[in-house]
Amino acid sequence: MFRTRKIGVVAAALAVTASLGLAACGGDDSGDSGDGKTLRLWHYEGPNSAMGIAWAKAIEDFKASHPGVEVVYEEKGFEQIRQNAGMILNSNEAPDLMEYNKGNASAGLLSKQGLLTDMTEEVTKRGWDQKIPASIATTSKYDQNGVMGGDKWYGVTNYGEYVMVYYNKDEFKRLNLEVPTTLAEFETVMQKFKDDGKTPLAVGGAEYPAQQIFYQLALSGATNAFVDDYQLYKNKVNFQGPEMTKGATKFAEWVSKGYIAKDSAGVKAEDMGVSFIQGKSPILISGSWWYGRFTDEIKYDWGTFLFPGNTLQAGSGGNLWVVPTSAKNKSLAYDFIEITMKPEIQALLGNSGGVPIGADASTITDPKNKELIENFNKINAANGLAFYPDWPAPGYYDVLVAGMQNLINGSKDPKAVLDEIATPYNDNLASIGK
């Protein structure tokens, strides 16, 4: 299986993309069945997120370079697309271009089901394979079983993302706390806040955030070999082994100590983010996709740091642009993807709080945004991108949500939760002959 996480994604990309230009529009119409005058586009980025800002500008540029073409854009929720993509793409309601989550259980599953266009020829023709670093390309390419790192391109991404720790600098200063550099120091900081009467962590147990905390804790005791086994199926994973056991037991311990609120099992990611924006909890562990919104909405002094003590961090290339097999105007979809690769769009992405793969470093002007990109490079320099916990098996996202809710509620102990999440993982391996 592929082991491609060693490349410093942003550094490598800057070296090869400083001179990128927009390729000729109006690609091969072969296979198009639409009118060539309408691009139906779905994505789930908020308007003030880095990606939302960049994609809005890309729509403007697309309209300017495609006079007479109407862009019918529909903003969809992440959960809305995640839960309904298979049904929608198997109907005549599919858009021409859609943002979709990457990984075996998401884009990989749809590619295996024949619902996504194999874009390999288009990727090669337009040179996207030369612009996207290998470590990011891993999550754009899938094999016949829908396992990432394959030989066919079923999606294209143009930014990176990773999980980090957001913190309220004003609150840290009030309690005279330093940024922790080890897991033990991090727990000491959280205990200080707990002693001060605050629940340290803003957590969304009803969606992805809680499982990412569990994964970060598991990664704190893991190696690259564990990541390859878990994500790329190189060897069998022992769910009662030291990595998963540490993740589950530490998570349960954080609940018992009050670092994670016992009523957070029903909290959605949006409500978690709002609570941090409002200063109700001083710490939030989540992805770089929040960065632009926090920059726009938070009124107090805040910052970020990598999960303390970890070499491995949850992260990858960003969500994918995918072209449904049933899309009617595929050539327009490819033209739009091309525009998102433009240096000026990539620079806008970086200056809005994103992690571009094709921006000239000199065009990133904000110190905080430079720090965001530099930390991503640190992860890559350590071969540290470990993908996300829900990727290995179809439906695994919901399995992990339920598992973390059981840990928060205390309805199951760590060993029972690990047994519970092991079953569908192993069933999936058996289904693909692993």
C-alpha positions in Angstrom: 0.0 0.0 0.0 1.1 3.6 -0.5 3.1 5.4 2.1 3.1 8.9 0.8 2.8 11.2 3.8 6.5 12.1 3.9 6.3 15.1 1.5 6.1 18.6 3.1 2.8 19.3 1.3 2.8 23.1 1.3 6.5 23.5 0.9 6.5 21.1 -2.0 3.5 22.7 -3.6 4.9 26.1 -3.4 8.0 25.0 -5.2 6.0 23.5 -8.1 3.1 25.9 -8.3 4.5 29.4 -8.1 4.1 29.7 -11.9 0.8 28.0 -12.3 -1.6 29.6 -14.7 -5.1 28.8 -15.8 -5.3 26.2 -18.4 -7.5 26.7 -21.4 -11.2 26.4 -20.6 -13.8 24.4 -22.4 -12.4 20.9 -21.9 -13.4 17.9 -23.9 -17.2 17.7 -24.0 -17.1 13.9 -24.5 -19.8 12.3 -22.4 -21.6 15.6 -21.7 -25.3 15.3 -22.1 -26.4 18.7 -20.8 -26.9 22.1 -22.5 -23.3 23.3 -21.9 -24.8 26.5 -20.4 -25.4 25.5 -16.8 -23.1 24.4 -14.0 -24.8 22.9 -11.0 -22.5 23.2 -8.1 -22.9 22.0 -4.5 -20.6 22.6 -1.5 -20.9 22.8 2.2 -18.4 25.6 3.2 -19.8 28.5 5.2 -19.6 31.8 3.4 -17.1 33.3 5.9 -14.9 30.2 6.0 -11.6 30.3 4.0 -12.9 27.8 1.5 -16.3 29.5 1.2 -14.6 32.8 0.4 -12.2 31.2 -2.1 -15.0 29.3 -3.9 -17.2 32.4 -4.1 -14.4 34.2 -5.9 -13.9 31.1 -8.1 -17.6 31.3 -9.1 -17.1 34.9 -10.1 -14.0 34.1 -12.2 -15.8 31.2 -13.8 -18.7 33.4 -14.8 -16.3 35.9 -16.3 -14.5 33.3 -18.3 -17.7 31.5 -19.4 -20.0 34.2 -20.6 -23.5 32.8 -21.1 -23.1 30.0 -18.6 -25.3 30.1 -15.5 -23.9 28.8 -12.2 -26.7 27.2 -10.1 -25.0 27.0 -6.7 -26.7 25.2 -3.8 -25.2 25.3 -0.3 -25.7 21.9 1.4 -24.9 20.9 5.0 -22.1 18.4 5.6 -24.4 16.0 7.2 -27.0 16.5 4.4 -24.5 15.5 1.7 -22.9 12.7 3.9 -26.2 11.0 4.6 -27.8 11.4 1.2 -25.0 11.3 -1.4 -25.5 7.8 -2.5 -29.2 8.2 -3.1 -28.8 11.6 -4.9 -26.0 10.5 -7.1 -28.0 7.5 -8.2 -30.7 9.7 -9.5 -31.2 12.4 -12.1 -30.9 15.1 -9.4 -27.1 14.9 -9.2 -25.1 18.1 -9.7 -22.3 18.6 -12.1 -19.8 19.2 -9.4 -19.9 18.5 -5.7 -17.8 18.8 -2.6 -17.5 15.5 -0.9 -15.6 14.0 2.0 -12.5 11.9 1.3 -11.5 8.5 2.6 -12.5 4.9 2.1 -15.9 5.2 3.7 -16.9 8.3 1.7 -15.4 9.0 -1.7 -13.9 5.5 -1.8 -17.3 3.9 -1.3 -19.0 6.0 -4.0 -16.2 5.3 -6.5 -16.6 1.5 -5.8 -20.3 1.9 -6.4 -19.7 3.5 -9.8 -21.3 6.8 -8.7 -18.2 9.0 -9.3 -16.5 9.8 -12.6 -13.0 8.4 -13.1 -11.1 11.7 -13.7 -7.7 10.2 -14.3 -7.5 11.2 -18.0 -8.6 14.7 -17.2 -6.3 15.1 -14.3 -3.3 14.0 -16.5 -4.4 16.2 -19.4 -4.7 19.4 -17.3 -1.6 18.6 -15.3 -3.3 18.5 -11.9 -1.3 15.4 -11.0 1.8 17.6 -11.2 0.3 20.3 -9.1 -1.0 18.1 -6.2 1.7 16.7 -3.9 1.7 13.0 -3.5 0.7 13.1 0.2 -2.5 15.0 -0.7 -3.1 12.9 -3.8 -3.4 9.8 -1.7 -7.0 10.8 -0.7 -8.0 11.7 -4.2 -7.1 8.3 -5.7 -8.8 4.9 -5.1 -8.5 1.3 -6.1 -11.2 -1.1 -7.3 -12.2 -1.8 -3.7 -12.5 1.9 -2.9 -9.3 2.0 -0.8 -7.4 5.3 -1.0 -4.0 5.4 -2.4 -5.1 3.6 -5.6 -4.3 4.4 -9.2 -7.5 6.2 -10.4 -8.4 9.8 -9.6 -12.0 10.1 -8.4 -11.6 13.5 -6.8 -9.4 16.6 -6.7 -8.5 18.7 -3.7 -6.5 21.9 -3.6 -6.0 22.6 0.0 -4.8 20.8 3.2 -6.4 20.5 6.6 -5.5 19.2 10.1 -6.8 19.0 13.6 -5.3 21.4 16.1 -6.0 22.9 19.5 -7.7 26.4 19.5 -7.4 28.3 22.8 -8.6 31.5 24.4 -5.4 33.5 25.0 -7.2 35.9 27.4 -8.3 33.0 29.6 -4.8 31.4 29.6 -3.3 34.8 30.5 -5.9 35.2 33.3 -4.8 32.0 34.9 -1.1 32.5 34.1 -1.0 29.4 31.9 1.5 28.5 29.2 0.9 26.7 26.0 1.4 23.0 26.9 4.0 20.9 25.0 3.2 17.5 26.4 -0.1 15.6 27.0 0.6 15.7 30.8 1.0 19.5 30.6 -2.2 19.7 28.6 -4.1 17.8 31.3 -2.6 20.1 34.0 -3.9 23.2 32.0 -7.4 21.6 31.8 -7.4 20.8 35.5 -6.6 24.5 36.2 -9.6 25.6 34.3 -11.8 22.9 36.0 -10.6 24.1 39.4 -11.6 27.6 38.3 -15.1 26.5 37.6 -14.9 26.1 33.8 -15.4 23.1 31.6 -12.1 23.3 29.6 -13.2 21.7 26.3 -15.9 22.6 23.9 -17.0 19.3 22.5 -19.6 18.1 20.0 -20.4 14.5 20.8 -23.3 14.2 18.3 -21.0 14.6 15.3 -17.3 14.3 14.3 -15.5 16.4 17.0 -15.6 13.8 19.8 -14.2 11.0 17.7 -11.3 13.2 16.5 -10.4 13.8 20.2 -10.4 10.0 20.7 -8.2 9.6 17.6 -5.7 12.3 18.7 -5.4 10.5 22.0 -4.9 7.2 20.3 -2.3 8.7 18.0 -0.4 10.0 21.1 0.8 6.5 21.6 1.0 5.4 18.0 3.5 5.0 15.1 3.2 5.4 11.4 2.9 1.6 11.2 -0.4 1.8 13.2 -1.7 4.5 10.8 -0.9 2.3 7.7 -2.5 -0.7 9.3 -5.7 1.1 10.4 -6.2 3.3 7.3 -4.5 1.4 4.5 -5.1 -2.2 5.8 -1.5 -3.3 5.7 -1.9 -5.5 8.8 -4.6 -6.4 11.2 -5.5 -3.9 13.9 -5.8 -5.0 17.5 -8.6 -2.8 18.9 -7.6 -3.8 22.4 -4.0 -2.9 21.7 -2.1 0.0 23.3 -3.1 2.7 20.8 -6.9 2.3 20.8 -6.9 1.5 24.5 -5.1 4.7 25.3 -7.5 6.7 23.1 -10.6 5.3 24.8 -9.4 5.2 28.4 -8.0 8.7 28.2 -11.2 10.0 26.6 -13.3 8.4 29.4 -10.9 9.8 32.0 -11.3 13.3 30.6 -15.1 12.9 31.0 -14.8 11.7 34.6 -12.5 14.6 35.5 -14.9 17.1 34.0 -12.6 18.2 31.1 -15.4 17.0 28.7 -19.0 17.8 29.8 -21.2 14.9 30.4 -24.1 16.6 28.5 -21.9 17.1 25.4 -23.1 13.8 23.9 -26.0 15.6 22.2 -24.0 18.7 21.1 -23.5 19.2 17.4 -20.3 20.6 15.9 -22.0 24.0 15.1 -23.0 24.5 18.7 -19.6 23.4 19.9 -18.0 26.1 17.6 -20.4 28.8 18.8 -19.7 28.0 22.4 -16.0 28.6 21.8 -16.7 31.8 19.8 -18.8 33.1 22.7 -15.9 32.2 25.2 -17.9 29.7 27.2 -15.1 27.1 27.0 -11.4 28.1 26.7 -10.3 25.2 24.5 -11.5 23.5 21.4 -9.9 20.6 19.5 -11.0 20.6 15.9 -9.9 21.2 12.4 -8.4 24.0 10.4 -11.8 24.4 8.6 -12.9 26.6 11.6 -9.9 29.0 11.3 -11.4 31.5 8.9 -14.7 31.7 10.8 -13.0 32.1 14.1 -10.9 34.9 12.6 -14.1 36.6 11.5 -16.3 36.1 14.6 -14.2 35.8 17.7 -13.8 39.1 19.6 -11.2 38.0 22.2 -7.5 37.1 21.7 -7.1 33.5 20.5 -4.5 31.2 19.1 -3.7 27.7 18.1 -1.1 25.0 18.9 -0.6 21.4 17.7 -2.0 18.6 19.9 0.7 18.5 22.6 3.3 15.8 22.4 1.9 14.2 19.2 4.0 13.5 16.1 1.0 12.1 14.4 -2.0 14.4 13.9 -5.4 13.8 12.3 -5.3 15.6 8.9 -5.0 15.1 5.2 -5.7 16.9 1.9 -9.0 18.8 2.0 -12.4 17.7 0.9 -12.7 16.6 -2.7 -14.3 18.1 -5.8 -16.0 15.1 -7.3 -17.9 14.8 -10.6 -20.9 12.5 -10.4 -21.1 9.8 -13.1 -24.5 11.1 -14.0 -23.3 14.8 -14.3 -24.6 16.4 -17.4 -21.9 19.1 -17.9 -18.7 17.5 -16.9 -16.4 19.7 -19.0 -17.8 22.8 -17.1 -17.1 21.0 -13.8 -13.5 20.4 -14.8 -13.1 24.1 -15.8 -14.3 25.2 -12.4 -11.8 22.9 -10.7 -9.1 24.4 -12.8 -10.0 27.9 -11.6 -9.8 26.8 -8.0 -6.1 25.9 -8.8 -5.3 29.5 -9.9 -2.5 31.1 -7.8 -4.8 34.1 -7.0 -7.6 31.8 -5.7 -5.0 29.8 -3.7 -3.6 33.0 -2.3 -7.1 34.2 -1.3 -7.6 30.8 0.4 -4.4 31.2 2.4 -5.1 34.8 3.4 -8.6 33.8 4.5 -7.3 31.2 6.9 -7.0 28.1 4.7 -4.1 25.9 3.9 -3.5 26.2 0.1 -1.4 23.8 -1.9 -0.7 26.2 -4.7 0.0 29.7 -3.2 3.1 31.7 -3.5 4.3 32.0 0.1 5.0 35.7 -0.3 1.3 36.3 -1.0 0.3 35.1 2.5 0.4 38.3 4.5 -1.4 37.5 7.8 1.0 36.3 10.5 -1.7 34.0 12.0 -2.3 32.4 8.6 1.4 31.9 8.0 1.5 30.1 11.4 -1.4 27.9 10.3 0.5 26.9 7.1 3.8 26.5 9.0 2.2 24.1 11.5 0.8 22.0 8.7 4.4 21.9 7.3 5.7 20.7 10.7 3.3 17.8 10.6 4.4 16.8 7.1 8.1 17.2 8.0 7.5 14.6 10.7 5.5 12.3 8.3 2.6 13.0 10.6 -0.6 13.2 8.6 -2.7 10.3 10.0 -6.0 10.9 8.1 -9.3 10.7 10.1 -10.8 7.9 12.3 -14.0 7.4 10.4 -12.4 6.7 7.0 -11.7 2.9 7.0 -15.2 1.5 6.6 -18.6 2.5 5.2 -20.9 3.8 7.9 -18.0 4.0 10.3 -18.7 7.7 11.1 -22.0 6.8 12.8 -20.3 3.9 14.6 -17.7 6.2 16.1 -20.3 8.8 17.0 -22.2 6.2 18.9 -19.1 4.9 20.6 -18.0 8.3 21.8 -21.5 9.1 23.0 -21.4 5.9 25.1 -18.1 7.0 26.6 -19.5 10.5 27.4 -22.7 9.0 28.9 -20.8 6.3 30.7 -23.2 3.7 29.4 -20.2 1.5 28.2 -16.7 1.2 29.4 -13.7 1.7 27.1 -13.1 -2.0 26.5 -16.8 -2.5 25.5 -16.7 0.5 23.2 -13.5 -0.7 21.5 -15.1 -4.1 20.9 -18.2 -2.4 19.5 -16.2 -0.3 17.0 -14.0 -3.2 16.0 -16.8 -5.3 14.6 -17.8 -3.2 11.6 -14.2 -2.4 10.9 -13.3 -6.1 10.7 -16.5 -6.9 8.8 -15.5 -4.4 6.1 -12.0 -6.0 5.8 -13.7 -9.3 5.3 -16.0 -7.9 2.6 -13.1 -6.8 0.5 -11.0 -9.9 1.1 -8.5 -8.4 3.5 
